[in-house]
């Protein structure tokens, strides 16, 4: 199991980000967990209008994480 810097399981943080109704907040959850200071990738990958559909959010977050990696 992967852990964020605070010792919180990464799966919990991904779930929090996917469940978040605010794209900026979702990006911050993941950036903080992965110790990413720049929001350049989030600005590039995240849409201006955060989708209400969880599956679409998960796809966006997955694309962002793979782009950052």
Residue, then its C-alpha position, 0 to 999 in steps of 0.5 A: x500500500x502506498x502512503x502520502x507524506x502524512x501516513x494517510x493511505x494513498x487510496x483514501x486520498x484518491x477517493x477524497x479527490x474523486x469525491x470532491x466537488x471542486x477541481x481545485x480542491x481535488x488537485x490540492x489534495x493530490x499535490x499535497x499528498x505527492x509533495x508537488x509544489x507546482x500546479x502546472x500539470x493540474x492547470x493543463x489537465x484539469x478542466x475549468x468546469x469540474x464534472x459532477x460524474x465521479x467516473x469522469x473525475x477519476x479519468x481526469x485525475x488518472x490522466x493527471x497522475x500519469x502525466x506527472x509521473 
